[in-house]
Amino acid sequence: HRPYTSAHTSVVEYLMLPSAMTKLASAFALLCWGSDAAVVSGPPFNTKWFTSRKESNLTVSKDNVLTWGLESSDGLLFRPATKTTVEVMLTNLDSPVSLAKVGDSFSLTIDWLSTGTSKDVCPSRYYADGKYCLKENAESCVSHTPECLSGTGDFRIAFFDTKSSKAGQVTVDNFAPTLGIQEMRDLMEKPPFVNWRGYNLHFFPHLTRHAQKYAPEDRGEATPSAFCYRSSAGSAKEAWPFSNHKFGPTFGGFEQKEGEWQDLTFSVKRTGEAEFELFVSSNGLSYKQTHSWKKDEGDWMPQLVDSIGIIYPNERGYSHVQIREKSTASLVV
């Protein structure tokens, strides 16, 4: 009873069916990417980028633009394509940058471009004129619209110290092969990740600067941009490197237009024996906060930066992200 052996459906006719074409497209994408397609060398420091799944869609163009596709076409030949819901990419610096002395700093300065899928999105009136879909938060479109506030960061950009604890770095792709956020966290609560020190930025590129946190009834708290740090204190949420452990008040988004390049600078500077200054700037908006380490958390204080990570933790309706080097992109020591 297989359709391609039916007297009424030839092989050619079957292959022209929409369902068959979709499956063939998924298979072709797999063949094109191959098992190591996720490992590329690219901006901003021309280092290798490794991704959590070998099926990840990561490429670098001839003009040195890194493109991170967030709509997955992976899957077996006769299995429907699956959309990516969580993914990580990591890169290791050629040489660690010290944060051990007062005045030491590290800065990441790049051009950033991100674009939504335009699928199941909210009407623009929901987020026009400084709004962020607060009144409409119960509607499903909110979680698929980058201009709406949902979740705790469309992206989290992290600076890691993997060496002080002798934890070790990631040097291959497929280090957390899952499409689920809880399983991702479970995998990254194990060595070497669990022992990484560092800071991370919860980043909403397209959200209004006026957004404020709120608690919707049907899902977890929605929290705008923030600086977070990794420590052993607090709840279980601190046990993975992309921590949600905030040390200061949240702040709004950066009002970037989808599909347009914008500058992005994220930096950390040691300003005292146990104090660090975090700074972010993009699209003419900037925020700065100082973190003072408590004595019982001092063992987790980062002494250097040797790895950078970016996580897409929630399915928020993004099609892709692009990163390119700015003329000022450099390691600041």
C-alpha positions as CSV (number, residue, x, y, z in Angstrom):
1,H,0.0,0.0,0.0
2,R,3.0,2.4,-0.4
3,P,2.0,5.4,-2.5
4,Y,5.0,5.2,-4.8
5,T,4.1,1.6,-5.9
6,S,0.4,2.4,-6.4
7,A,-1.0,1.9,-9.9
8,H,-2.4,5.4,-9.5
9,T,0.7,7.3,-8.3
10,S,4.0,7.1,-10.1
11,V,7.4,7.8,-8.4
12,V,7.6,11.1,-10.2
13,E,4.1,12.1,-9.2
14,Y,4.8,11.2,-5.5
15,L,8.0,13.2,-5.4
16,M,6.0,16.2,-6.7
17,L,3.6,16.1,-3.7
18,P,4.1,19.0,-1.3
19,S,4.7,16.7,1.7
20,A,7.4,14.8,-0.2
21,M,9.1,18.0,-1.4
22,T,9.3,19.2,2.2
23,K,11.0,16.0,3.3
24,L,13.4,16.1,0.4
25,A,14.3,19.7,1.3
26,S,15.1,18.7,4.9
27,A,17.2,15.9,3.7
28,F,19.1,18.1,1.2
29,A,19.8,20.6,4.0
30,L,21.3,17.9,6.1
31,L,23.5,16.7,3.3
32,C,24.7,20.3,2.6
33,W,25.6,21.0,6.2
34,G,27.3,17.7,7.1
35,S,28.4,16.6,10.5
36,D,30.8,19.4,11.2
37,A,29.0,22.3,9.5
38,A,28.5,24.2,12.8
39,V,32.2,24.8,13.3
40,V,33.3,28.0,11.5
41,S,36.0,30.6,12.0
42,G,34.6,34.1,12.0
43,P,34.2,37.6,13.6
44,P,34.9,39.5,15.6
45,F,38.3,37.9,16.5
46,N,38.5,35.3,13.7
47,T,38.3,32.4,16.1
48,K,36.4,29.2,15.8
49,W,32.8,29.2,16.8
50,F,31.3,25.9,18.2
51,T,27.6,25.3,18.5
52,S,25.5,23.2,20.8
53,R,24.2,21.0,18.0
54,K,26.1,19.7,14.9
55,E,22.9,20.5,12.8
56,S,23.2,24.2,13.7
57,N,23.0,26.6,10.8
58,L,26.2,28.7,11.2
59,T,28.1,30.2,8.3
60,V,30.6,32.9,7.5
61,S,30.5,34.8,4.2
62,K,33.4,35.9,2.1
63,D,33.1,39.4,3.5
64,N,33.5,37.9,7.0
65,V,29.8,38.2,8.2
66,L,28.8,35.4,10.7
67,T,25.2,34.3,10.1
68,W,23.5,32.2,12.8
69,G,20.3,30.7,11.4
70,L,17.7,30.1,14.1
71,E,15.1,28.3,12.0
72,S,16.3,24.7,11.8
73,S,15.7,22.4,8.8
74,D,17.3,19.4,10.4
75,G,15.6,16.0,10.8
76,L,15.6,12.7,9.0
77,L,14.3,12.2,5.5
78,F,10.8,11.1,6.5
79,R,10.5,13.3,9.6
80,P,9.0,16.8,9.5
81,A,11.5,19.7,9.9
82,T,11.9,21.0,13.4
83,K,12.2,24.6,14.4
84,T,15.1,25.5,16.8
85,T,13.9,26.6,20.2
86,V,17.2,26.8,22.1
87,E,20.8,27.0,20.9
88,V,24.3,28.1,22.1
89,M,27.4,29.1,20.3
90,L,30.8,29.5,21.9
91,T,34.3,30.8,20.9
92,N,37.6,30.7,22.7
93,L,40.0,33.7,22.5
94,D,43.5,33.1,21.2
95,S,44.9,34.5,24.4
96,P,43.1,35.1,27.7
97,V,42.5,38.7,28.8
98,S,43.2,39.5,32.4
99,L,40.7,40.8,34.9
100,A,43.0,40.1,37.9
101,K,44.1,43.7,38.5
102,V,42.2,46.9,39.1
103,G,41.9,48.7,35.8
104,D,41.9,45.4,33.7
105,S,39.0,45.2,31.2
106,F,37.6,43.3,28.3
107,S,35.3,44.7,25.6
108,L,33.4,43.2,22.8
109,T,32.5,45.7,20.1
110,I,30.6,44.4,17.0
111,D,27.9,45.1,14.5
112,W,24.7,43.2,15.3
113,L,21.7,42.4,13.0
114,S,18.7,40.3,14.0
115,T,15.5,39.5,12.1
116,G,12.2,37.9,13.1
117,T,10.4,35.3,11.0
118,S,7.2,37.4,10.7
119,K,5.2,34.3,11.6
120,D,2.4,34.5,14.2
121,V,3.5,38.1,15.2
122,C,1.5,40.7,16.9
123,P,0.1,43.8,15.1
124,S,2.6,46.8,15.3
125,R,0.0,48.8,17.3
126,Y,0.8,46.5,20.3
127,Y,4.3,47.8,20.5
128,A,4.2,51.2,18.9
129,D,5.0,54.4,20.8
130,G,7.0,52.8,23.6
131,K,4.6,50.0,24.3
132,Y,5.7,46.4,24.7
133,C,2.5,44.3,24.4
134,L,1.8,44.5,28.1
135,K,-2.0,44.8,27.7
136,E,-2.0,42.0,25.2
137,N,0.4,39.7,27.1
138,A,-2.0,36.8,27.2
139,E,-2.1,36.5,23.4
140,S,0.2,33.9,21.8
141,C,1.7,36.3,19.4
142,V,3.6,38.1,22.2
143,S,6.1,35.2,22.6
144,H,6.8,35.3,18.8
145,T,7.4,39.0,18.4
146,P,10.8,40.5,19.1
147,E,9.4,43.9,19.9
148,C,7.2,42.5,22.7
149,L,8.5,41.7,26.2
150,S,8.4,38.0,26.9
151,G,10.9,35.8,28.8
152,T,14.2,36.9,30.4
153,G,16.3,37.8,27.4
154,D,16.0,37.1,23.7
155,F,19.8,36.5,23.8
156,R,22.3,36.2,26.6
157,I,25.9,37.2,25.8
158,A,28.5,35.9,28.2
159,F,32.1,36.4,29.1
160,F,33.6,33.3,30.6
161,D,36.6,32.5,32.7
162,T,37.2,28.8,32.1
163,K,40.8,28.6,33.3
164,S,40.8,29.9,36.9
165,S,38.9,26.8,38.1
166,K,40.8,24.6,35.6
167,A,37.3,23.6,34.2
168,G,38.4,23.4,30.5
169,Q,37.0,24.9,27.3
170,V,34.6,23.6,24.6
171,T,36.6,22.7,21.5
172,V,34.0,20.7,19.5
173,D,30.5,21.2,18.4
174,N,27.5,19.2,19.6
175,F,28.3,19.8,23.2
176,A,24.6,20.2,24.2
177,P,22.5,18.6,21.5
178,T,19.0,19.5,22.4
179,L,16.1,21.7,21.4
180,G,14.7,22.1,24.9
181,I,15.7,24.7,27.4
182,Q,15.4,22.5,30.5
183,E,17.5,19.7,28.9
184,M,20.0,22.4,27.8
185,R,20.3,23.6,31.4
186,D,20.7,20.0,32.7
187,L,23.5,19.4,30.2
188,M,25.3,22.7,31.1
189,E,25.0,22.1,34.8
190,K,27.7,19.4,34.4
191,P,31.5,19.8,33.8
192,P,33.1,21.8,32.4
193,F,30.3,24.4,32.2
194,V,29.2,24.2,35.9
195,N,32.6,25.5,37.0
196,W,32.9,28.4,34.6
197,R,33.0,31.9,36.1
198,G,31.7,35.0,34.4
199,Y,29.2,37.7,33.6
200,N,26.4,37.8,31.0
201,L,24.1,40.3,29.4
202,H,20.4,39.6,28.9
203,F,19.9,41.3,25.6
204,F,16.6,42.5,24.0
205,P,17.7,44.1,20.7
206,H,14.3,45.2,19.5
207,L,12.4,46.0,22.7
208,T,11.5,49.5,23.7
209,R,13.7,51.3,26.3
210,H,10.5,51.8,28.4
211,A,9.8,48.1,29.0
212,Q,9.4,47.0,32.6
213,K,9.1,43.5,34.1
214,Y,5.7,42.0,34.7
215,A,4.3,38.6,35.6
216,P,1.9,37.1,33.1
217,E,-0.6,34.5,34.3
218,D,0.2,31.8,31.7
219,R,4.0,31.8,31.7
220,G,7.1,32.8,33.7
221,E,8.0,36.4,34.6
222,A,8.9,38.7,31.7
223,T,12.0,40.6,32.6
224,P,13.8,43.2,30.3
225,S,17.6,43.5,29.9
226,A,19.9,42.9,32.8
227,F,23.5,42.2,33.8
228,C,23.9,38.8,35.6
229,Y,26.8,36.9,37.2
230,R,27.7,33.3,38.0
231,S,28.1,32.3,41.6
232,S,27.5,29.3,43.9
233,A,24.9,31.2,46.0
234,G,21.2,31.3,45.5
235,S,18.9,28.8,43.9
236,A,19.5,26.1,41.3
237,K,19.3,28.6,38.5
238,E,22.8,29.6,39.3
239,A,24.3,26.2,38.4
240,W,24.8,26.9,34.7
241,P,27.0,29.6,33.1
242,F,24.2,31.6,31.4
243,S,22.9,32.6,34.9
244,N,19.8,34.6,35.7
245,H,21.5,35.9,38.9
246,K,21.0,39.7,38.6
247,F,23.0,42.1,40.7
248,G,21.2,45.3,39.8
249,P,17.9,46.6,38.4
250,T,16.7,45.6,35.0
251,F,16.7,48.0,32.1
252,G,14.8,48.3,28.8
253,G,15.7,47.2,25.3
254,F,17.6,48.9,22.5
255,E,14.9,49.7,20.0
256,Q,16.8,48.3,17.0
257,K,14.9,47.9,13.8
258,E,14.7,44.3,12.5
259,G,17.1,43.6,9.6
260,E,19.3,46.7,10.2
261,W,22.9,46.8,11.4
262,Q,23.5,48.4,14.8
263,D,26.6,48.8,16.9
264,L,26.8,46.7,20.1
265,T,29.4,47.1,22.8
266,F,29.5,45.0,26.0
267,S,32.3,45.4,28.4
268,V,33.5,44.5,31.9
269,K,36.2,46.4,33.9
270,R,37.7,45.7,37.3
271,T,37.3,48.8,39.4
272,G,38.3,47.6,42.8
273,E,39.5,44.6,44.8
274,A,36.0,43.1,44.6
275,E,34.2,45.4,42.2
276,F,33.5,45.2,38.5
277,E,31.8,47.7,36.2
278,L,29.5,46.3,33.5
279,F,28.6,48.4,30.5
280,V,26.4,48.0,27.3
281,S,25.7,50.3,24.5
282,S,23.7,49.9,21.3
283,N,21.7,52.2,19.0
284,G,22.4,55.3,21.0
285,L,21.3,53.7,24.3
286,S,23.7,52.7,27.1
287,Y,23.6,51.3,30.6
288,K,26.2,50.9,33.3
289,Q,26.2,49.1,36.7
290,T,28.7,48.2,39.3
291,H,28.8,44.8,41.0
292,S,30.4,44.3,44.4
293,W,31.2,40.7,45.3
294,K,30.2,39.4,48.7
295,K,32.9,37.6,50.7
296,D,31.2,34.3,50.6
297,E,31.0,34.5,46.8
298,G,34.6,35.6,46.2
299,D,35.9,32.3,44.9
300,W,33.6,32.8,41.9
301,M,35.1,36.1,40.9
302,P,36.4,36.0,37.3
303,Q,40.1,36.6,36.9
304,L,40.2,36.7,33.1
305,V,38.1,36.3,30.0
306,D,39.0,33.5,27.7
307,S,35.7,32.4,26.1
308,I,32.6,34.1,24.8
309,G,29.2,32.5,24.6
310,I,25.8,33.5,23.2
311,I,22.6,31.6,23.9
312,Y,19.2,31.9,22.2
313,P,17.2,30.5,25.2
314,N,13.6,30.8,24.0
315,E,11.8,30.4,20.8
316,R,11.0,34.1,20.3
317,G,10.3,34.3,16.6
318,Y,13.8,35.0,15.3
319,S,14.9,34.0,11.8
320,H,18.6,34.7,12.2
321,V,21.4,36.8,13.7
322,Q,24.4,38.3,11.9
323,I,27.6,39.5,13.4
324,R,30.4,41.4,11.8
325,E,33.6,43.1,13.0
326,K,33.6,46.8,13.5
327,S,36.7,48.7,12.7
328,T,37.1,49.3,16.4
329,A,36.6,45.6,17.4
330,S,39.5,44.7,19.6
331,L,40.6,43.1,22.9
332,V,40.9,45.9,25.4
333,V,43.4,45.2,28.1
